[in-house]
Amino acid sequence: MKTTVSRDERAHRYDITVDGVQAGFAEYHDGTGVRALVHTEIKDEFSGKGLAGILARAALDDTVAAGLRIRPYCPYIASWLKKHEGYEEHVEWPEHHPAP
């Protein structure tokens, strides 16, 4: 199973494909110095394969590499960040997702 994550700037989302087939996406909105991650979705037929985590890590790493702060509005991304270290200094927690 070959997974690939790419950023589609025009659609404002990260896409994850499995063997060339779109399996899901993570939507974002850019602001001044910040990237708000707002929604993550994996198609039912691809669920349970760890793809959401692969997608989250790739989106977060790309955001940090771009010099942007992470603002996690997406419940999945917020939960993932609370379970994985290394992003703390790059996160601006929205009021409804307080820092762990």
mmCIF file of the C-alpha atoms, coordinates in Angstrom:
data_MODEL
# 
_entry.id   MODEL 
# 
loop_
_atom_site.group_PDB 
_atom_site.id 
_atom_site.type_symbol 
_atom_site.label_atom_id 
_atom_site.label_alt_id 
_atom_site.label_comp_id 
_atom_site.label_asym_id 
_atom_site.label_entity_id 
_atom_site.label_seq_id 
_atom_site.pdbx_PDB_ins_code 
_atom_site.Cartn_x 
_atom_site.Cartn_y 
_atom_site.Cartn_z 
_atom_site.occupancy 
_atom_site.B_iso_or_equiv 
_atom_site.pdbx_formal_charge 
_atom_site.auth_seq_id 
_atom_site.auth_comp_id 
_atom_site.auth_asym_id 
_atom_site.auth_atom_id 
_atom_site.pdbx_PDB_model_num 
ATOM 1   C CA . MET A 1 1   ? 0.000   0.000  0.000  1.00 0.00 ? 1   MET A CA 1 
ATOM 2   C CA . LYS A 1 2   ? 1.671   3.234  -1.185 1.00 0.00 ? 2   LYS A CA 1 
ATOM 3   C CA . THR A 1 3   ? 0.393   6.380  0.492  1.00 0.00 ? 3   THR A CA 1 
ATOM 4   C CA . THR A 1 4   ? 1.086   9.897  -0.728 1.00 0.00 ? 4   THR A CA 1 
ATOM 5   C CA . VAL A 1 5   ? 0.143   13.215 0.846  1.00 0.00 ? 5   VAL A CA 1 
ATOM 6   C CA . SER A 1 6   ? 0.117   16.390 -1.238 1.00 0.00 ? 6   SER A CA 1 
ATOM 7   C CA . ARG A 1 7   ? -1.056  19.955 -0.676 1.00 0.00 ? 7   ARG A CA 1 
ATOM 8   C CA . ASP A 1 8   ? -3.606  21.384 -3.105 1.00 0.00 ? 8   ASP A CA 1 
ATOM 9   C CA . GLU A 1 9   ? -3.233  25.144 -2.654 1.00 0.00 ? 9   GLU A CA 1 
ATOM 10  C CA . ARG A 1 10  ? -6.217  25.995 -4.856 1.00 0.00 ? 10  ARG A CA 1 
ATOM 11  C CA . ALA A 1 11  ? -8.572  23.742 -2.875 1.00 0.00 ? 11  ALA A CA 1 
ATOM 12  C CA . HIS A 1 12  ? -6.956  24.682 0.476  1.00 0.00 ? 12  HIS A CA 1 
ATOM 13  C CA . ARG A 1 13  ? -6.476  21.098 1.527  1.00 0.00 ? 13  ARG A CA 1 
ATOM 14  C CA . TYR A 1 14  ? -4.058  18.231 1.894  1.00 0.00 ? 14  TYR A CA 1 
ATOM 15  C CA . ASP A 1 15  ? -4.982  15.098 -0.031 1.00 0.00 ? 15  ASP A CA 1 
ATOM 16  C CA . ILE A 1 16  ? -3.957  11.564 0.864  1.00 0.00 ? 16  ILE A CA 1 
ATOM 17  C CA . THR A 1 17  ? -3.956  8.855  -1.785 1.00 0.00 ? 17  THR A CA 1 
ATOM 18  C CA . VAL A 1 18  ? -3.485  5.117  -1.498 1.00 0.00 ? 18  VAL A CA 1 
ATOM 19  C CA . ASP A 1 19  ? -2.098  3.417  -4.583 1.00 0.00 ? 19  ASP A CA 1 
ATOM 20  C CA . GLY A 1 20  ? -3.189  6.465  -6.601 1.00 0.00 ? 20  GLY A CA 1 
ATOM 21  C CA . VAL A 1 21  ? -6.764  6.542  -5.259 1.00 0.00 ? 21  VAL A CA 1 
ATOM 22  C CA . GLN A 1 22  ? -7.924  9.495  -3.154 1.00 0.00 ? 22  GLN A CA 1 
ATOM 23  C CA . ALA A 1 23  ? -8.550  8.225  0.369  1.00 0.00 ? 23  ALA A CA 1 
ATOM 24  C CA . GLY A 1 24  ? -9.172  11.473 2.230  1.00 0.00 ? 24  GLY A CA 1 
ATOM 25  C CA . PHE A 1 25  ? -8.263  15.074 2.877  1.00 0.00 ? 25  PHE A CA 1 
ATOM 26  C CA . ALA A 1 26  ? -7.617  17.738 5.511  1.00 0.00 ? 26  ALA A CA 1 
ATOM 27  C CA . GLU A 1 27  ? -8.973  21.220 4.837  1.00 0.00 ? 27  GLU A CA 1 
ATOM 28  C CA . TYR A 1 28  ? -7.181  24.368 5.971  1.00 0.00 ? 28  TYR A CA 1 
ATOM 29  C CA . HIS A 1 29  ? -7.458  28.153 5.843  1.00 0.00 ? 29  HIS A CA 1 
ATOM 30  C CA . ASP A 1 30  ? -4.397  30.388 5.895  1.00 0.00 ? 30  ASP A CA 1 
ATOM 31  C CA . GLY A 1 31  ? -4.264  33.666 7.762  1.00 0.00 ? 31  GLY A CA 1 
ATOM 32  C CA . THR A 1 32  ? -1.452  35.996 8.696  1.00 0.00 ? 32  THR A CA 1 
ATOM 33  C CA . GLY A 1 33  ? 1.239   33.691 10.047 1.00 0.00 ? 33  GLY A CA 1 
ATOM 34  C CA . VAL A 1 34  ? -1.197  30.899 10.855 1.00 0.00 ? 34  VAL A CA 1 
ATOM 35  C CA . ARG A 1 35  ? -2.766  27.862 9.176  1.00 0.00 ? 35  ARG A CA 1 
ATOM 36  C CA . ALA A 1 36  ? -6.118  26.821 10.626 1.00 0.00 ? 36  ALA A CA 1 
ATOM 37  C CA . LEU A 1 37  ? -6.791  23.110 10.136 1.00 0.00 ? 37  LEU A CA 1 
ATOM 38  C CA . VAL A 1 38  ? -10.574 22.855 10.035 1.00 0.00 ? 38  VAL A CA 1 
ATOM 39  C CA . HIS A 1 39  ? -11.681 19.417 8.854  1.00 0.00 ? 39  HIS A CA 1 
ATOM 40  C CA . THR A 1 40  ? -10.178 15.973 8.258  1.00 0.00 ? 40  THR A CA 1 
ATOM 41  C CA . GLU A 1 41  ? -11.980 13.180 6.475  1.00 0.00 ? 41  GLU A CA 1 
ATOM 42  C CA . ILE A 1 42  ? -11.028 9.641  5.426  1.00 0.00 ? 42  ILE A CA 1 
ATOM 43  C CA . LYS A 1 43  ? -13.346 7.680  3.130  1.00 0.00 ? 43  LYS A CA 1 
ATOM 44  C CA . ASP A 1 44  ? -15.103 4.750  4.818  1.00 0.00 ? 44  ASP A CA 1 
ATOM 45  C CA . GLU A 1 45  ? -13.406 2.148  2.642  1.00 0.00 ? 45  GLU A CA 1 
ATOM 46  C CA . PHE A 1 46  ? -10.000 3.381  3.881  1.00 0.00 ? 46  PHE A CA 1 
ATOM 47  C CA . SER A 1 47  ? -10.821 3.722  7.575  1.00 0.00 ? 47  SER A CA 1 
ATOM 48  C CA . GLY A 1 48  ? -8.880  1.791  10.193 1.00 0.00 ? 48  GLY A CA 1 
ATOM 49  C CA . LYS A 1 49  ? -5.596  1.887  8.257  1.00 0.00 ? 49  LYS A CA 1 
ATOM 50  C CA . GLY A 1 50  ? -3.939  4.771  10.135 1.00 0.00 ? 50  GLY A CA 1 
ATOM 51  C CA . LEU A 1 51  ? -4.307  7.148  7.204  1.00 0.00 ? 51  LEU A CA 1 
ATOM 52  C CA . ALA A 1 52  ? -5.729  10.033 9.249  1.00 0.00 ? 52  ALA A CA 1 
ATOM 53  C CA . GLY A 1 53  ? -2.579  10.025 11.384 1.00 0.00 ? 53  GLY A CA 1 
ATOM 54  C CA . ILE A 1 54  ? -0.322  9.985  8.328  1.00 0.00 ? 54  ILE A CA 1 
ATOM 55  C CA . LEU A 1 55  ? -2.333  12.862 6.872  1.00 0.00 ? 55  LEU A CA 1 
ATOM 56  C CA . ALA A 1 56  ? -2.246  14.837 10.133 1.00 0.00 ? 56  ALA A CA 1 
ATOM 57  C CA . ARG A 1 57  ? 1.522   14.491 10.544 1.00 0.00 ? 57  ARG A CA 1 
ATOM 58  C CA . ALA A 1 58  ? 2.180   15.507 6.927  1.00 0.00 ? 58  ALA A CA 1 
ATOM 59  C CA . ALA A 1 59  ? -0.109  18.557 7.166  1.00 0.00 ? 59  ALA A CA 1 
ATOM 60  C CA . LEU A 1 60  ? 1.415   19.646 10.466 1.00 0.00 ? 60  LEU A CA 1 
ATOM 61  C CA . ASP A 1 61  ? 4.989   19.140 9.270  1.00 0.00 ? 61  ASP A CA 1 
ATOM 62  C CA . ASP A 1 62  ? 4.267   21.128 6.104  1.00 0.00 ? 62  ASP A CA 1 
ATOM 63  C CA . THR A 1 63  ? 2.686   23.924 8.140  1.00 0.00 ? 63  THR A CA 1 
ATOM 64  C CA . VAL A 1 64  ? 5.702   24.150 10.445 1.00 0.00 ? 64  VAL A CA 1 
ATOM 65  C CA . ALA A 1 65  ? 8.113   24.004 7.468  1.00 0.00 ? 65  ALA A CA 1 
ATOM 66  C CA . ALA A 1 66  ? 6.236   26.939 5.914  1.00 0.00 ? 66  ALA A CA 1 
ATOM 67  C CA . GLY A 1 67  ? 6.900   28.959 9.076  1.00 0.00 ? 67  GLY A CA 1 
ATOM 68  C CA . LEU A 1 68  ? 3.213   29.095 10.002 1.00 0.00 ? 68  LEU A CA 1 
ATOM 69  C CA . ARG A 1 69  ? 1.587   28.536 13.385 1.00 0.00 ? 69  ARG A CA 1 
ATOM 70  C CA . ILE A 1 70  ? -0.914  25.685 13.715 1.00 0.00 ? 70  ILE A CA 1 
ATOM 71  C CA . ARG A 1 71  ? -4.472  26.504 14.799 1.00 0.00 ? 71  ARG A CA 1 
ATOM 72  C CA . PRO A 1 72  ? -6.347  23.178 15.250 1.00 0.00 ? 72  PRO A CA 1 
ATOM 73  C CA . TYR A 1 73  ? -10.107 23.648 14.831 1.00 0.00 ? 73  TYR A CA 1 
ATOM 74  C CA . CYS A 1 74  ? -10.548 20.110 13.485 1.00 0.00 ? 74  CYS A CA 1 
ATOM 75  C CA . PRO A 1 75  ? -11.371 17.765 16.401 1.00 0.00 ? 75  PRO A CA 1 
ATOM 76  C CA . TYR A 1 76  ? -9.206  14.997 14.933 1.00 0.00 ? 76  TYR A CA 1 
ATOM 77  C CA . ILE A 1 77  ? -6.160  17.255 14.483 1.00 0.00 ? 77  ILE A CA 1 
ATOM 78  C CA . ALA A 1 78  ? -6.613  18.687 17.994 1.00 0.00 ? 78  ALA A CA 1 
ATOM 79  C CA . SER A 1 79  ? -6.822  15.198 19.484 1.00 0.00 ? 79  SER A CA 1 
ATOM 80  C CA . TRP A 1 80  ? -3.808  14.015 17.467 1.00 0.00 ? 80  TRP A CA 1 
ATOM 81  C CA . LEU A 1 81  ? -1.728  16.979 18.679 1.00 0.00 ? 81  LEU A CA 1 
ATOM 82  C CA . LYS A 1 82  ? -2.576  16.208 22.300 1.00 0.00 ? 82  LYS A CA 1 
ATOM 83  C CA . LYS A 1 83  ? -1.255  12.643 21.838 1.00 0.00 ? 83  LYS A CA 1 
ATOM 84  C CA . HIS A 1 84  ? 1.936   13.440 19.903 1.00 0.00 ? 84  HIS A CA 1 
ATOM 85  C CA . GLU A 1 85  ? 4.840   15.566 21.100 1.00 0.00 ? 85  GLU A CA 1 
ATOM 86  C CA . GLY A 1 86  ? 6.986   17.921 19.103 1.00 0.00 ? 86  GLY A CA 1 
ATOM 87  C CA . TYR A 1 87  ? 4.489   20.518 17.904 1.00 0.00 ? 87  TYR A CA 1 
ATOM 88  C CA . GLU A 1 88  ? 3.743   22.375 21.149 1.00 0.00 ? 88  GLU A CA 1 
ATOM 89  C CA . GLU A 1 89  ? 5.720   25.520 20.322 1.00 0.00 ? 89  GLU A CA 1 
ATOM 90  C CA . HIS A 1 90  ? 3.954   25.804 16.943 1.00 0.00 ? 90  HIS A CA 1 
ATOM 91  C CA . VAL A 1 91  ? 0.345   25.548 18.150 1.00 0.00 ? 91  VAL A CA 1 
ATOM 92  C CA . GLU A 1 92  ? -2.144  28.332 18.903 1.00 0.00 ? 92  GLU A CA 1 
ATOM 93  C CA . TRP A 1 93  ? -5.050  26.611 20.624 1.00 0.00 ? 93  TRP A CA 1 
ATOM 94  C CA . PRO A 1 94  ? -8.506  28.000 19.829 1.00 0.00 ? 94  PRO A CA 1 
ATOM 95  C CA . GLU A 1 95  ? -10.637 28.767 22.875 1.00 0.00 ? 95  GLU A CA 1 
ATOM 96  C CA . HIS A 1 96  ? -12.861 25.709 22.374 1.00 0.00 ? 96  HIS A CA 1 
ATOM 97  C CA . HIS A 1 97  ? -9.793  23.390 22.260 1.00 0.00 ? 97  HIS A CA 1 
ATOM 98  C CA . PRO A 1 98  ? -7.682  24.431 25.244 1.00 0.00 ? 98  PRO A CA 1 
ATOM 99  C CA . ALA A 1 99  ? -4.084  23.279 25.414 1.00 0.00 ? 99  ALA A CA 1 
ATOM 100 C CA . PRO A 1 100 ? -3.524  19.944 27.164 1.00 0.00 ? 100 PRO A CA 1 
# 
